[in-house]
């Protein structure tokens, strides 16, 4: 991540490339793009809620289901979830 002085250099270069009058338009378009991305991500998660599940959450859920199945069958318990 750039430090404070590096951000100043980046801003000066952006100002030189785009000009002062174009910066508000650029910022507005970046804001719109960010909002569309977040909306699309939220729509995708509504359609596929499992996609947001992390690997650890999935493994934990599977271990719990396995343990519940063993308990129901009367099998001896494994010590996976210490």
N, C-alpha and C positions, 0 to 999 in steps of 0.2 A: 504494500500500500504506500502510495506517495506521501512524503512528509509535507509540512507546510510550505517550504520554499519550492518544492517540486510542483505543488498545486498552482502556485503563482505563475511559474513558468508555463504550465499547461494552459492556464487561463489567458496569458498574454498571447500564446500561439493561436488559441481559438479565436481571440479577438482579431488578430491579424488575418487569419484565414477567412473568417465569416464576416467580419465587420461588426460594428456596434449595432447597426440597425437590424441585423439578422439574428442576433442573439435571442431576443424575445420569441421570435418565431421558432427558433431551434429548441428553446426550452419548452415551449408549448407543445411542439410535436413530440418531444421526448416524454413529456408528461402523459400525452394521449397514448403513446405506444406502451408505456408502463401500465396504464389503466387497462388497456385492451389485453395485455399479457396476463395481468392478475385476474381479470374476468374470465379469460379462457382457461386459466389454471383452475379457477373455482368451478367452472362448468365441467371440466374433465374430472375433477374429484367428486362432483355430484353423480356423474354417470358411472364412475368406477371408484368407489370409496376404498377398495382394497389397495389401490395404487399408492395411497398415502401411508400404508402400513410399513413400518421399517422391518428390516431383516430380523432384528432382535425381537420385535413384537410378534412377528410371524412364528419364529422359533419357540418363543414362550407359549404362544397359543397352542402350537402343535404338541409341545411337551405336556401341557395341561390336559389336552384332549387324550393323549396317549395314557397319561396317568389315570384319568377318569375311566377310560376303557379297561385298563388293568384292574382298577378297583372294582368295577362292575363284574369282571370275570373272576375276581378273587386271586389274581396272579400276584406274586411277590413284587414288592416295590423296588424300583431302581432309584438311586440317589442322584438325579440329574440337576435338580433345582435346590441346591444347598442354600 
